Amino acid sequence: MLRHFRLILNLPSSFKILEILISLLLVSAIAYADVCVWRDPERTMQKIFPQASDYKTITVKITPEHIKLIEKAIDTNLGESEKGEFNFYDIMGIVNDKTEKIGTIIALAGKGEYGVIEVVIGIDNKNKIVGAYIQRSRERVTKELQSSEFLSQFKNKTKDDSFELGKDIKLASSDAEAASRVVSFVIKKMLIFYNELRQNRE
């Protein structure tokens, strides 16, 4: 009886611990919302660059100066997971019988309604988008996001182009406004990451 009474007394403490654990899990989910790797490079690199033969991973350490410039360009704060390092994947191919860099693959994720939406783009050596695809998504409108009608709108765009939804970029569907906005923002963000971390320092 006494033991049972002590357990009842400890219930508030147990609930408090549970609240803390739930809070930590939520913070972790938000912190890793933008973490994204390029999955299955050997199998997917020709998805955007048909002539690709190999790739090189370029890891850039993000400095406080980078963070300031990127946040100014995207007009919002970076997630904590985006402030350490960022990977770019230089794609190699045969040009005039020589192996040269033919472009770069970039992968990044944005937070959708049902989890992260992982987006991959390829840019050429003039920093124009060659192609894009949705790597992973649990959104109800994933099929619409993956459609060529939606993703082809980003082809040939650079960081200097406008990505205004409804004007420059049409919605993937009438039910996909939020998800379309996430994809559009993530793609613009990747171009800015490349500009600040690679282009301006090469």
N, C-alpha and C positions, 0 to 999 in steps of 0.2 A: 504493500500500500504506500509506504514511504517512498519507495523507488518510483512508483507510478506518479506520485505527487511531484517528485523532482523532475521527471521527464516533462510534465506539464509546465512547470516553471521555466524549463529551458526552451520551450517552443518559440517564444519571441526571438531568442538568440539564434535559433535554427533558421527562422524566417529571414532574419537579418543577414545571415551568412548566404542564404539562397539568393536574396536580393543583390548582394555584392557580386556573387558568381554570375548571375544573369547580366548585370551591368558590364562586367568584364567581357563577357561573350559578345555583347552588343558593340562595345567599343572596338573589340578585335575585328568584328565583321566590317565595321565602318573603316577601320584603319587599313584593312586589306582589300577594300572595295576596288582599288585601282591597280592592285598588283596583277600582272598578267605576263605570261611567258608565251613565246611562239611555239606552239605544239607541233610535233612531228615535222621538223624542218625539211628533212630529206624527202618526205612524201608530199609536202605541200608547197615547196618553194616554186615549183613550176606552175602552180595554180595562177600566180600573178606574172611570173617571168618564165615563159615556156622554154627559153633558151638557157635557163640556169643550169649550171653544172656543179656548183659548190657554194658554200657560204662561210663567212667569217663573223664571229660574234665580237662586237666592239662594245666594251663596257665603259661608260663615262661616269665619273664621280661627280655628283651634283654639289656645287658649292653654294654658300649663302648668296653670292652674286647671281648665280643661275636662278635660284629660287625667286629672288626679287624681280628679275627680268621676265621670267615665265609667268609669275602671278600677275604682273602688270599687263602682260599681253592677253591673258585669258580672263582677266578681271575677276578672279576669285582665288582663294587660297588652295595650295596643293595639299593633298593628304599626306600624312606622316610617312606612308609607305613610298611616296614619290620623291622624297627628299634625300635618299641615300645614293643609289646608283640607278642608271638607266641603260638598258641594252638595246643596241641597234644591230641589225644583221645585214652586213654587206653581201650582196649577191654577185657571184662571179659567173662569167660566161665567156664564150669564145667570140672575139671580135677581131676580124682580119687575121685569123690564125693565131691569135694571142689571147691568153686568159686575162680578162680585165673585169673591173667592177662595172656592172651594168645597172645597178640600182641598189636600193636598200629596203629591207622589210622592217616595219615597226609594229609592235603589238601593245595594246593598252586596253584597260577595261573601265567601264563606267557603271554606276549603280542603277540597275533597273528596278522595276516594281517587284520582281520575283527573284532577285539575285543579280549578280554581275553580268554585264553584256561585254563579252570579249571581242574586240575588233582588231583586224589586221589590215594594214595597208602596205602597198609597195609604191615607192617613189623612184623616178628615174634620176639620172645624174644632173638634171636641171631642176630637181626638187618638185616635180609635178607628179601628182598621183597617177599611177598606171592602172591600179586596180585595188579593190577592197573586198573583204568578205567577213562575215560574222563567224568567229571561231567557236564561240559557245554562247548560248542564251537559253533561259528558261521562261522567257516572256510568252504570253499567249499569242503575241503577234510575231513570233520568231520567223515564221514562213514569209511574212510580208517584209520583214527586215532583211531577209536573205535574198530577196528578189533582185534580179538584175535591173528592173525598172527603178528601184530605189537606189541601189549601190552605184549604178552607172552614172548617177548625177555628180558623184565626187571625182570622176575621172578628169584629169588635166587641171584640177584645182591646186592652188598653192596657198601658202599661209596668208598671202595678201588678198585672197579672194574673200568675198562675203559668203557666209554659211547661214544666212537668215532663213529660218524655217518658215515655209509657206510662201516665200518669195524666191529665194535662190535654190532652196531644197524643198521639194514636195514631200508631203507625208508618205510614209510607206503604205498607210491606209488611213481611213477616217478614224479608226480605233487606235491608231499607233502614234498619236501626237507625242506623248511623253517619251516613249522608246525611241522615236525618230529624233527627238531633241537630244537624247543621250548619245546616240550614235554620231550625230552631226558634231556635237561638242567634242567628243572623244577624238574624232578624226582631225578636227581643227587643232586640238591640243597636241596631237602627235606631230603635226607639221611645225608647231611652235617649239616643241621639245627638240626636234631635229635642228631647227634654225639656231636656237640658243646653245645647244650642246655640241653640235657638229659643224654646221655650215659656217658660223661666225668664227670658228677656231681652226678651220682647215687651211 
